[in-house]
Amino acid sequence: MENNQDFEAAPYFEVTYLDTDSGRIRTELFDDAAEADRFASRRIADADGWAVVDAVSVKKVDRAAA
């Protein structure tokens, strides 16, 4: 009998932002919401800067060995 369980892993936080030095859109990952917010705030230091913080949950599957 298989014992497969789906469970929700701890969320992580993704900050997508405009790197105004290079003009590219980049993404950084953080384990802590406050750290992600601080990083995002630093990315919007000038008039052209922007940043978005997203909480991402990961669904994992625990599989039994065959």
N, C-alpha and C positions, 0 to 999 in steps of 0.2 A: 504494500500500500504506500503510495507516494504521500509525502508530507510537504506540499507546496503551500507557501503562505505569501500573500502580497502584504506589504506594509509600506507605510509612508516614511521615507527617510527625512532627516532634518533638512529644512530648507537652506538654500544658500542665496546670496544676493548678487545680482548681476548689475553692474553699472555700465551703461552704454553712454558714450560721451564723444564730443567733437574735440579732437586734439588740435587746438588752434595753431600750434607750431607747424604741424605737417599738413593740416587740412583734411586729415583722415578721421573716420569714425572708428572708435576702438571700444573694446569691452574688457572689463576687469571683474574678477569674481572675489567675493568676500563671504566669510562665515558669519559675520556679525553685522546686523542692520545699522548700528550706530557708526561703525567703521565705514560702511558703504556710503552712508549719508555724508560723513566728513569728507570722504574722497570726492563725492559728487559736488559738494560745495566748493572745493578747491578747483574743480574743472571749470566752473562758471565765473571765473575771476574777471573776465573782460566782457564787453558787450556782445561779442559774437559767440561766446561759449554757451554750451548747454550740456545737460546730463540727465539721464533717466535711471532710476533705481527700480529694479524688478525683483520681487521675491519669487524664487523658483523652487518647487517641490519636486523631488525625484521619486518615482515609484520604482521600487526594486522588487525582484522576485527571488525568493529563496528556493533553490532547487536541490533536490536530493540526488545523491550520486546514483548512477545506474548500475 
